[in-house]
Amino acid sequence: MRCGSASALGAQCLSRYLTAGQVPAFANYPAPYRSSILGEGKALSYAPNLGWEHMHRLRDLWKGNLVLKGILRVEDAILATRLGADGIVVSNHGGRNLDSAVAPIEVLAEIVDTVGQQITVFADSGVQRGSDILKLLAVGAKAIMLGRSLLYGTAVGGMSGASRMIGILRRELDTAMAQSGCKDIRELDRTLLQLPDRIR
């Protein structure tokens, strides 16, 4: 079910579900696991035995571009490079899975310096403003992944809401760059940030 125009409010979106006798659910999950936001239904469980041997098998089976998300340690970035990944996403998945996980920007510089010449390094997690995008790009990420802010825009206004959110972030990034004296995204580097010595 989609919610109307960009001017629709979150409450209106929820009321459309309720009027239809539904509750918002995790629609991207396989049918048996589409639990509602109230926690009803089967839950997807984590695979505690998932490891690098599975990633090697995946690389053997999949000949297209392979990007591994959730890398937060230099050692894992090196392993991803060795198995032939095309890219990695330095991410703590928005802090939802483990609230004490390190913030990506704290480990990004070391990961970029170690493997950034061999594979493409993306970053995400906690990106709420255009200035957050600037910081991650300045540290060395090739691109930034956005999730939560676009989901908020989509929930409120469907595709037009997501497009509007992208526009807001773009304007904020342009403003942050202008205030930093950068005319081109290629000018962003670590000299713009006051980084602790351990992640310079």
C-alpha positions in Angstrom: 0.0 0.0 0.0 1.3 3.4 -0.9 0.6 6.7 0.8 -0.5 9.7 -1.3 1.2 13.0 -2.0 4.3 14.6 -0.5 2.0 16.6 1.8 0.6 13.4 3.4 1.5 13.1 7.1 2.7 9.9 8.8 -0.5 9.7 10.8 -2.5 9.8 7.5 -0.3 7.0 6.1 -0.9 4.8 9.2 -4.7 5.5 9.1 -4.8 4.2 5.5 -3.4 0.9 6.7 -5.8 0.7 9.6 -8.8 1.7 7.5 -8.0 -1.2 5.2 -7.8 -3.5 8.3 -4.0 -3.8 8.0 -1.0 -2.9 10.1 2.3 -1.9 8.5 4.6 -4.8 8.0 8.1 -5.6 6.8 7.0 -6.1 3.1 10.5 -6.8 1.8 10.7 -10.0 3.9 9.7 -13.4 2.6 6.0 -14.0 3.1 6.2 -16.3 6.1 8.4 -13.7 7.9 6.4 -10.5 7.2 5.8 -9.8 10.9 3.8 -6.6 11.6 5.3 -3.6 13.4 3.5 -5.0 16.5 5.8 -8.0 16.4 3.2 -10.5 15.2 4.4 -13.4 13.0 7.6 -15.3 12.6 10.9 -13.4 13.2 13.9 -13.7 10.9 16.8 -15.0 13.0 20.4 -14.2 12.7 22.8 -16.8 11.3 25.5 -17.1 14.0 27.5 -19.5 11.8 27.7 -17.1 8.9 31.4 -16.4 8.1 34.0 -15.7 5.5 33.7 -19.2 4.0 30.2 -18.3 3.0 31.5 -15.1 1.4 34.0 -17.1 -0.6 31.2 -19.4 -1.7 29.1 -16.4 -2.7 32.0 -15.0 -4.7 32.4 -18.3 -6.5 28.7 -18.4 -7.4 28.2 -14.7 -8.2 30.3 -13.3 -11.1 28.8 -9.8 -10.9 29.9 -7.0 -8.7 30.0 -8.0 -5.1 29.8 -5.4 -2.3 29.9 -6.5 1.3 28.2 -4.3 3.9 28.9 -4.1 7.6 32.7 -3.8 7.6 34.0 -2.0 10.6 37.5 -3.5 11.0 40.6 -3.2 8.9 41.2 -6.9 9.1 37.8 -7.6 7.6 38.3 -5.0 4.9 41.5 -6.9 4.0 39.7 -10.2 4.0 37.0 -8.8 1.7 39.7 -7.6 -0.7 41.4 -10.9 -0.7 38.2 -12.8 -1.5 37.7 -10.6 -4.6 34.9 -8.3 -3.4 34.5 -5.2 -5.6 33.6 -3.0 -2.8 32.7 -2.7 0.9 30.3 -0.6 2.9 31.8 0.7 6.2 28.6 0.5 8.2 27.1 -0.4 11.6 23.7 -0.7 9.9 22.5 2.5 11.5 23.3 1.2 15.0 20.1 -0.9 15.1 21.7 -4.3 15.5 24.4 -3.6 18.1 24.1 -0.2 19.9 27.7 -0.2 21.1 29.2 -0.8 17.6 31.8 1.7 16.5 30.7 4.6 14.4 31.8 4.2 10.8 33.6 7.6 10.6 35.8 6.4 13.5 37.3 3.5 11.4 36.7 4.8 7.9 40.1 6.6 7.4 42.2 3.5 8.4 40.1 1.3 6.2 40.4 3.6 3.2 44.1 4.0 3.7 44.5 0.2 3.8 42.3 -1.1 1.0 41.0 2.0 -0.8 43.3 1.6 -3.7 42.1 -2.0 -4.4 38.4 -1.8 -3.8 35.6 0.8 -3.7 34.9 1.9 -0.2 31.3 3.2 0.6 30.0 4.4 3.9 26.7 4.8 5.6 25.0 4.8 9.0 23.8 7.9 10.9 23.6 10.1 7.8 20.9 12.6 8.6 22.2 15.8 7.0 24.2 17.0 4.0 27.1 17.8 6.4 27.2 14.2 7.4 27.7 13.3 3.7 30.5 15.9 3.5 32.3 14.4 6.5 32.3 10.8 5.2 33.4 11.9 1.7 36.1 14.0 3.2 37.5 11.1 5.2 37.7 9.0 2.0 34.5 7.2 1.1 33.8 7.1 -2.6 30.0 7.3 -2.1 27.5 7.5 0.7 24.5 5.2 1.1 21.3 6.6 2.5 18.5 4.6 4.0 16.6 6.0 6.9 16.0 9.6 5.7 14.7 8.2 2.3 12.4 5.8 4.1 11.0 8.7 6.1 10.4 10.7 2.9 8.8 7.6 1.3 6.6 7.0 4.3 5.3 10.5 4.2 5.0 11.1 0.4 5.9 8.0 -1.6 8.3 8.6 -4.5 7.9 12.4 -4.4 8.7 12.4 -0.7 11.9 10.4 -1.3 12.8 12.8 -4.2 12.2 15.7 -1.9 14.4 14.2 0.8 17.2 13.7 -1.8 16.8 17.4 -2.8 17.1 18.5 0.8 20.2 16.5 1.4 21.7 17.8 -1.8 21.1 21.4 -0.8 22.5 20.8 2.6 25.6 19.3 1.1 26.0 22.2 -1.3 25.7 24.6 1.6 28.2 22.7 3.7 30.7 22.6 0.8 30.3 26.3 0.2 30.9 27.1 3.9 34.0 24.9 3.7 35.3 26.7 0.7 34.9 23.7 -1.7 33.4 24.2 -5.1 33.8 20.6 -6.2 33.2 17.3 -4.4 36.7 16.3 -5.4 38.1 19.0 -3.2 36.8 17.3 0.0 39.6 15.9 2.1 40.5 15.3 5.7 42.0 18.8 6.2 38.4 20.0 6.5 37.8 18.0 9.6 39.3 18.0 13.1 40.0 14.3 13.4 41.6 12.6 16.4 45.2 11.6 15.7 44.3 7.9 15.7 42.1 8.3 12.7 43.9 10.9 10.6 
